[in-house]
Amino acid sequence: MNSPTPSQSTFSTRLLKFALEAMKLIGIAIGCLVIFSIVFFVSIKTGITIAGRWFGLAVWTGALLWVIFRQCKKEVRKGRFWIILTGLLAIHFAAFILVLRRYPEWRMAWFPIAYVIEGTFMITVLNTFVRKRRRIKSFHSE
């Protein structure tokens, strides 16, 4: 008699999805704060300083991976995806390590520009080489 209406059911489903997404984002934020705190305290205790450009590389690489995983949800289970992504990340890190060592004056404002260019390139490569291509049947008339 008191069965939920379809609108109540979809509302509770949406609310649950929202709550789970919020908890995931809060967990990620807390994890990042813990990592930054550990690095900060280790830096104070040891006297080792890490340049901000290396933190920028870590943060923007994380953002890049987040976008890639959001765009390629269906491909994550494919081995080819991981092989290509590993190769692209190796190129990404090799290039940035060379650039950041050679140009210590690298500005944080340059990361978003590289992020957009590199993200577009990586997603295009992944979409081209991982997604199933539709085969068009050709009909040959004889």
N, C-alpha and C positions, 0 to 999 in steps of 0.2 A: 504494500500500500504506500509506503513512504520510499519508493525507489527514486534515486536521484534522476533528475531530468538530464537530457543530453547536454544542456548548457552548463549545469552544475558540474557534470563529470568533466567536460572539457576545461572548465575554469580550474578545478582542482588539479587536473593534469598539468595545465599551464603553470599554476602556482608551484607545483612540485618541481617542474623543470627549471623554473626561475630560481627556486631555493637551492637546487643542486648546482646550478651554474654559479650562483652567488657564493656558495660554500667553496666551490672549486677555485674561484678567483681570489677569495679571501685566503685560502690555503696557499696559493701561489704567491700572493703578496707577503704572507708571513714567512714562507720559505725564503723569498728574496731578502727580506729584512734580516733573517737569521744568517744567511750567507754573507751579506754585507757587514753585519755586526762582527762576525768571526774574522773576516778579512781586516776590518778596521782595528779590532783589538790586537790581532797578530801583528799588524803593521806598527802599532804603538809599542808593543812589547819588544819587537825585534829591531825596530828602526828602519825596516825595509819599506820603501814607498813604491806604490804602483801607480804609474801615470794614468790619468783619466782616460786616455785614448784606448787603453786596454779594457777598462770597464765598459767603455762605449762599444767596443767590439763584442764583448760578451752579451751586453744587453740587446744590441741590434741583431746579433746572430740569433738570440732567443726569439726576438720578434719575427725574424725571417722564418724560422722554423715553425712558429705558431701559424703564420699565414700559409705556409706550405701545407701543413697538416690540415688546416681548415679547408683549403682548396682541393686537396687530394684525399679526402676521407675514404673514398672507395678503393683507392689504389694502395693504401697503407698495408694491406694484407698480402701484397704481391712482392715476391722476392726481387723482381726487376726494379721496383720502386726504390727499395733500400740500396741496391747496388748503385743505381744512378745517383741517388741522393748522397750517398757516401762519397762518390767521385766529385760531385758538385761541391760538397762541403770541404773536401780536401783542396780543391782549387780555390775556394773562398778563403780558407785559412792561410794557404800558402801565399796568395796574393796580398791579403791584408797584413800578414806578418812582414812581408817585404816592404810594403808601403809604410807601415807604422814604424818600422825600424829606420827606414831611409828618411822619412819626413816626421821628425818628432813634433813639429808644429801643427800636425794634423788637428783640425778643429772638429768639435762635436757636431757642428752644423753640417758637416759634409757627410756624416753617416746616413741621414735620411735620404739624401740624393743617391748615394750608393745603394741604399736599401731598396729604393723604388726600381732602379735600373736592374740590380741583381735579382730582386724578387721576381720581376717580370720575366727575366731571362730564365731563371730556374724553373718557374712554373710552366713556362712554354716548353722547355726541354722535357720536363716530367710528363706533361700532357702529350707531347709528341711521341715519346718513346715508351710510355707505360700504358696509356689507355688503349683499350681495344679499338681497333679501327673497323669500321663497317666495311665489309667487302661488297662491292657492287658486282652483281652477276652480269656478265656480259653475254649477250645472246648473239651468236654468230649465225648469220643466215648463209646457207650454202646453196 
